[in-house]
Amino acid sequence: MDATIGDPTVASSVERVFESQLLPGIWGQVTFRSMAISVVLGTVFGFVGLRIMMKAGIIQALNLPINVLSFFFLKWFINLLRAFGFTTLPFSRQENVLILTTVTTCLNVAISGGFANYVVGMTSLVAKSLGVENPDPRDVVDNFPTGRWMLFLFVISMVGIMTSVPLNKVMIVDYRLLFPTGTVQAHLINSFHTPQGAHVAKLQVSTIFRFFLGSFSWTVFSWLYSAGDNCGFANFPMFGLELYKHRFKFDFSPTFLGVGMICPHVINLALLFGGIVSWGLVYPFLETKHGEWYHTESPSSLQGMNGYKVFICITIIITDGLFNFLTIIITSYIDLKHKQEENDSGLSSYMKRHPSLNYDECKRVEVFLQNKIPLTISVGGYIASATISIIVIPWLFDQIKFYHVATLYIITPVIAFANTYANGLTDWSVGYTYGKFTIFVVAAWIVKAGAVVAGLVACGIMIAALHISSQATQDIKTGYMTLTSERAMVIGQTVGVIIGSIVNPCIFLAFQKGEKPNVSIGSPESHFPCPFAGLFRAIGVIGTGGVKELPDYCLAMCFASFCITIATNVLSLVSQRKGWRIHKYLPNMTVVALPFFAGPDFTIDMCLGSAVLFIWTRMNSRSADLLSSAVAAGLICGEGLFALPSAVLGIFSVQPPMCMKFFPSGKEVDVVDSFLNNLETPTRT
């Protein structure tokens, strides 16, 4: 498998355009102004990322909005300083990259921090939602001090950064992996900082700002009508009230419209397909079996409908993850073996195939190697950060012992290498799949009170190490292609970990404070239902022997889901190898599984976003290619940023003034009369 970008001898030179510019040193790249902007953007994208994750359970890459906004804010900040009479140097692409990697790391801390899954999965609320009326106190973590969460996030995230450092040279210089997102980011930043790219950047920033204002304004307007349960535009029964009961609705969410514009059409259609199969076919069929296959009416008990939802979803996701993981391992092994046969060096092999490296490649390799972090320091950094974690984590969570944590950190480098290599080839990290298996393995290892919490803590350790390390190396690829010092990049990533560890728990706390009275994050009535929190905890329950409590035929349906997933993946793999066109129409089974648990409503928004992009491309493909991502970024950031004032309003118990609700024809008069009759008569003073 060739992971190179193409023949560099025929590529136009980028670095010659910047040849006249003096390359700044480390502290000319890690500047006060870049770090100040990173704090602001890191906080904003922490809000955005956590809100999406806690609402839908998934999040698409926000690298492009971060990329464009970092350019815009740095330029605006410098112009502001000059307007007040301060003399300041022009900002460089290296500063732009530093902001990008710092903010991206902060966002990755939010994503891997577990606020939408394993953290909420530790609570008694989620434990009870899975049918455990009186969970063991050692298997529950409620009201964990925010300061301790900050410490936990910091130690596990720093291990992730230290894990990536020894891999950077191997992945980027020796094996010349593409890291598609990192490469695209580099091209965009390089174009922004050339005279030819200034107009494009200005146009994209203007587009983001306009749609940001529109999205924010619409979200404020929608909030005014959302007082009470099931009120507001988010509960618009576009397909009728009967389908609305099965969560087929359009919620006017700019966020998911924007995410739908970023996601490929096939992903959006696979999500909709999964929603139709689950909530439109499978679950209505299971509802007819109430009293035969299961007897509880609780919508959250694993002994009822929720058992089918959770375990069918788990089966599909884990099976698909295992299949793809094994495929990637085999492919990576074959590729590595070929490179070793070619004199054990990806770079040597590359030079044999291309005897004369072009100016850009020579310059990038030279700058990268001059600023490379020595192997002894990088390995020592990993050992030191892992040792601190081994001491600190058992102190924070006494359910997990030091030898459990030590075992995880012994095997993490090997798994991180495979995961980062796969990410460089495919732009896809399987860190969450490893995390789910870690829950199961650790819970099965302990098998006593506290095993579930220990498994969830271990999951957090594994996800942080794998996800943050692979994304950090991807950002290093961007730095490599913009002549940004690796040492400066690691400093920026460390600052991003510090910002993320402090800011993200505070954002989560603000979300908690902003909830409706007597409603907790993770409950179905919450603004942030965290749909995968129950799934993560359920895996721990399985590890401790909870499968016996499942409803009838649940395991049979899981086995059927397993077989369908394997068959679909095998057909997809074979069709790709054979060149059959059918592989273009086969859905990704992990994507299909997401609505099984999260519901189909957000998939409708995403498909509408995909339809908008399709029509736009038909009408003006050049405009769509240039501005569609900017439009999506504005839509996502506008609604996401309203989480801040919404949380502040919630803290002060300010509720929306109106409720807009829909009722079946003929019943609205009775409902309104009943409502008016039950109103308390105001006391006259």
Order of alpha helices (4+ residues) and beta strands (2+ residues): alpha-alpha-alpha-alpha-alpha-alpha-alpha-alpha-alpha-alpha-alpha-alpha-alpha-alpha-alpha-alpha-alpha-alpha-alpha-alpha-alpha-alpha-alpha-alpha-alpha-alpha-alpha-alpha
